[in-house]
Amino acid sequence: MPIKKELKLHGKVAVVTGAARGIGRAVAIELARQGADIAFSDIQDLSVAGDTLRQIQQLGGRALFVQGDVASREDDQRLIQETVRGFGRVDILVNNAGRNVRKPLLELEPEDVEKTWGVSLWGVFHCSQLAAQQMAKQGEGGSIVIISSVHASRPYPNASAYNGAKAAVNHMAATWALELASQRIRVNAIEPGWIDTPGERSHFSEDQIRERGKALPFGRLGRAEEIAKAVLFLVSDEESSYITGSCLRVDGGFSLSQ
């Protein structure tokens, strides 16, 4: 079906990292549903990322997949360059790609920390800087959203590197919001709580997810689509044109109950 001009993001170009599945896929599809052209990346190949591509195309939207590792600045440069080559500009960046190695401090290897920070910290820096440079060049403002975590402010055990990365990106987001305000580039963060995504299955069984979800304030884990709606709010100039340097917690009260 053709994209309608009255959609909130008509004419915008959005870049979403880590969008082959989970929160990233939900975000890419939601922004496409609202009229944005979508360029997305993932370390997974097209056999995994193809579903995101197909769903966007079924909505009548344009989509571009660029395989790459956000921990690699060269890959991030290629992502932005191919987005501009394909769609002519970058208006929105959603830093979603993340990595977490769960080990106690006494067992944590330096390589574990490097891998986690490579994606969850350095990847955010690289993509944000490159996208902001392109937005500044265009001279029409833009929006950057970082998918952070409630781990940024609460020291959950066995997640030293991840906790530190999320705290760092929150502070960087606030710093960038101040620096880029004169360019009308807005920078905000979202802190999801426990969200039902494929990645959780690498740490918990289906029974554990179901039973532990019942103990949460809402009696369930959050849905990726609920995070996507929050992203849409923050990237829409219609709804959040005066919001920058903010951190929106979308956790169903998860952090309140811990």
C-alpha positions as CSV (number, residue, x, y, z in Angstrom):
1,M,0.0,0.0,0.0
2,P,1.3,3.5,-0.8
3,I,2.8,5.6,2.0
4,K,0.4,8.4,3.0
5,K,1.7,12.0,3.4
6,E,-0.1,12.5,6.6
7,L,2.0,9.9,8.4
8,K,4.2,11.3,11.1
9,L,7.5,10.4,9.5
10,H,6.7,10.9,5.8
11,G,9.8,12.0,3.9
12,K,12.2,11.0,6.8
13,V,15.0,8.6,6.6
14,A,15.8,6.5,9.7
15,V,18.8,4.3,10.5
16,V,18.3,1.6,13.0
17,T,21.1,-0.7,14.3
18,G,20.6,-4.2,15.4
19,A,17.3,-4.5,13.6
20,A,17.2,-8.1,12.5
21,R,15.1,-9.1,15.4
22,G,13.8,-8.0,18.8
23,I,13.5,-4.4,19.7
24,G,15.4,-3.2,16.7
25,R,13.1,-5.0,14.3
26,A,10.0,-3.7,16.1
27,V,11.4,-0.1,15.9
28,A,12.3,-0.4,12.2
29,I,8.8,-1.7,11.4
30,E,7.0,1.0,13.5
31,L,9.0,3.8,11.9
32,A,8.3,2.4,8.5
33,R,4.6,2.2,9.3
34,Q,4.7,5.9,10.0
35,G,6.2,6.7,6.6
36,A,10.0,6.6,7.1
37,D,12.5,5.1,4.7
38,I,14.5,2.6,6.7
39,A,18.2,1.7,6.6
40,F,19.1,-0.9,9.1
41,S,22.1,-2.9,10.1
42,D,22.8,-6.1,12.0
43,I,25.7,-8.5,12.5
44,Q,23.4,-11.3,11.3
45,D,23.1,-11.9,7.6
46,L,20.1,-11.6,5.3
47,S,18.9,-15.0,6.3
48,V,18.0,-13.5,9.7
49,A,17.5,-9.9,8.7
50,G,15.3,-10.7,5.7
51,D,12.1,-10.8,7.8
52,T,12.5,-7.2,8.8
53,L,13.1,-6.3,5.2
54,R,10.0,-8.1,4.0
55,Q,7.7,-6.7,6.7
56,I,8.7,-3.1,5.8
57,Q,8.2,-3.8,2.1
58,Q,4.8,-5.3,2.8
59,L,3.9,-2.0,4.4
60,G,4.8,-0.2,1.2
61,G,7.9,1.3,2.6
62,R,11.5,1.4,1.3
63,A,14.1,-0.5,3.2
64,L,17.9,-1.0,2.9
65,F,19.8,-3.7,4.8
66,V,23.5,-3.2,5.5
67,Q,25.2,-6.1,7.2
68,G,27.9,-5.0,9.7
69,D,29.2,-4.9,13.2
70,V,28.5,-1.6,15.0
71,A,31.7,-2.1,17.0
72,S,33.6,-1.5,13.7
73,R,33.8,2.2,12.7
74,E,34.4,1.2,9.1
75,D,31.1,-0.7,9.1
76,D,29.3,2.2,10.7
77,Q,30.8,4.6,8.1
78,R,29.6,2.2,5.4
79,L,26.1,2.2,7.0
80,I,25.7,5.9,6.9
81,Q,27.3,6.2,3.4
82,E,25.0,3.6,1.9
83,T,22.0,5.2,3.6
84,V,22.8,8.6,2.0
85,R,23.6,6.9,-1.3
86,G,20.3,5.0,-1.3
87,F,17.9,7.6,0.3
88,G,19.8,10.9,0.0
89,R,19.9,11.8,3.7
90,V,19.7,10.8,7.4
91,D,17.1,12.3,9.7
92,I,16.8,9.7,12.5
93,L,19.3,7.3,14.2
94,V,18.2,4.7,16.6
95,N,21.1,3.1,18.4
96,N,19.6,-0.3,19.3
97,A,22.4,-2.8,18.9
98,G,23.7,-4.1,22.2
99,R,25.8,-6.9,23.7
100,N,26.0,-8.3,27.2
101,V,28.4,-10.9,28.7
102,R,27.0,-12.0,32.1
103,K,29.7,-13.0,34.5
104,P,30.6,-12.0,38.0
105,L,33.6,-9.7,38.4
106,L,35.9,-12.4,39.7
107,E,35.4,-14.4,36.5
108,L,35.1,-11.6,33.9
109,E,37.8,-11.6,31.2
110,P,39.0,-8.3,29.7
111,E,37.9,-9.7,26.3
112,D,34.3,-9.9,27.7
113,V,34.4,-6.3,28.6
114,E,35.9,-5.3,25.3
115,K,33.2,-7.1,23.3
116,T,30.4,-5.6,25.4
117,W,31.8,-2.1,25.2
118,G,32.6,-2.5,21.5
119,V,28.9,-2.8,20.7
120,S,27.0,-1.2,23.6
121,L,29.4,1.8,24.0
122,W,31.7,2.4,21.1
123,G,29.1,1.4,18.6
124,V,26.8,4.1,20.0
125,F,29.6,6.6,19.8
126,H,30.6,5.8,16.2
127,C,27.0,5.7,14.9
128,S,25.9,8.8,16.7
129,Q,29.0,10.9,15.6
130,L,28.7,9.8,12.0
131,A,25.0,10.3,11.8
132,A,25.2,13.7,13.6
133,Q,27.9,14.9,11.2
134,Q,25.6,14.0,8.3
135,M,22.6,15.7,9.9
136,A,24.6,18.8,10.6
137,K,25.8,18.8,7.0
138,Q,22.1,18.7,5.8
139,G,21.3,21.7,8.1
140,E,17.7,20.6,8.9
141,G,18.1,19.1,12.3
142,G,17.5,15.5,13.3
143,S,16.8,13.0,16.1
144,I,19.1,10.5,17.8
145,V,17.7,7.9,20.2
146,I,19.8,5.5,22.3
147,I,18.2,2.3,23.6
148,S,19.8,2.3,27.0
149,S,18.6,0.2,30.0
150,V,17.5,0.4,33.6
151,H,21.0,-1.1,34.1
152,A,22.3,2.4,33.6
153,S,21.2,3.5,37.1
154,R,20.8,0.2,39.0
155,P,23.9,-2.0,39.6
156,Y,22.5,-5.4,38.7
157,P,25.0,-8.2,39.6
158,N,27.0,-10.1,37.0
159,A,26.7,-7.3,34.4
160,S,29.6,-5.0,35.2
161,A,30.5,-4.2,31.5
162,Y,26.9,-3.8,30.4
163,N,25.9,-1.6,33.4
164,G,28.9,0.6,32.8
165,A,28.2,0.9,29.1
166,K,24.6,1.9,29.6
167,A,25.5,4.5,32.3
168,A,28.1,5.9,29.9
169,V,25.7,6.2,26.9
170,N,23.1,8.0,29.1
171,H,25.7,10.6,30.0
172,M,27.0,10.9,26.5
173,A,23.4,11.4,25.2
174,A,22.9,14.3,27.6
175,T,26.2,15.8,26.6
176,W,25.4,15.5,22.9
177,A,22.0,16.9,23.4
178,L,23.6,20.1,24.8
179,E,26.3,20.2,22.1
180,L,23.9,19.7,19.2
181,A,21.0,21.8,20.3
182,S,22.1,24.7,18.1
183,Q,22.0,22.3,15.1
184,R,18.4,21.3,16.1
185,I,19.6,17.7,16.5
186,R,17.7,16.2,19.4
187,V,19.3,13.4,21.4
188,N,17.4,11.2,23.9
189,A,17.6,7.8,25.6
190,I,15.1,5.1,26.4
191,E,15.5,2.7,29.3
192,P,13.7,-0.5,28.7
193,G,13.2,-2.9,31.6
194,W,12.8,-6.7,31.1
195,I,11.6,-7.0,27.5
196,D,10.5,-10.3,25.8
197,T,13.0,-10.7,23.0
198,P,14.9,-13.6,21.4
199,G,18.0,-12.6,23.2
200,E,16.5,-13.4,26.6
201,R,16.3,-17.0,25.5
202,S,20.1,-17.2,25.6
203,H,19.9,-16.6,29.4
204,F,16.6,-17.9,30.5
205,S,14.2,-20.8,29.6
206,E,10.6,-20.3,28.5
207,D,9.4,-21.4,31.9
208,Q,11.8,-19.0,33.7
209,I,10.6,-16.1,31.6
210,R,7.0,-16.9,32.2
211,E,7.3,-17.5,35.9
212,R,9.6,-14.5,36.6
213,G,7.4,-12.3,34.4
214,K,4.4,-13.0,36.7
215,A,6.4,-11.4,39.6
216,L,6.8,-8.1,37.8
217,P,4.4,-5.2,38.6
218,F,2.5,-5.7,35.3
219,G,2.6,-9.5,35.6
220,R,4.5,-9.9,32.4
221,L,7.6,-8.9,30.4
222,G,7.4,-5.9,28.2
223,R,6.9,-6.2,24.4
224,A,9.4,-5.0,21.8
225,E,6.5,-3.1,20.2
226,E,6.0,-1.1,23.4
227,I,9.6,0.2,23.1
228,A,9.1,1.0,19.4
229,K,6.1,3.2,20.3
230,A,8.3,5.1,22.7
231,V,11.0,5.5,20.0
232,L,8.3,6.8,17.6
233,F,7.3,9.5,20.1
234,L,10.8,10.7,20.6
235,V,11.7,10.9,16.9
236,S,8.5,12.5,15.8
237,D,8.8,16.3,15.6
238,E,5.1,16.5,15.8
239,E,5.1,15.1,19.3
240,S,8.5,15.8,20.8
241,S,10.0,18.8,19.1
242,Y,11.0,20.4,22.4
243,I,12.4,17.2,24.0
244,T,16.2,16.6,24.1
245,G,18.6,15.3,26.7
246,S,15.8,13.2,28.3
247,C,15.8,9.6,29.5
248,L,12.5,7.9,29.1
249,R,12.1,4.8,31.3
250,V,9.7,2.2,29.7
251,D,9.9,-0.7,32.1
252,G,6.4,-1.4,33.5
253,G,7.6,-0.5,37.0
254,F,10.4,-3.2,36.8
255,S,13.0,-1.0,38.4
256,L,10.6,0.1,41.2
257,S,10.1,-3.5,42.3
258,Q,13.8,-4.5,42.5
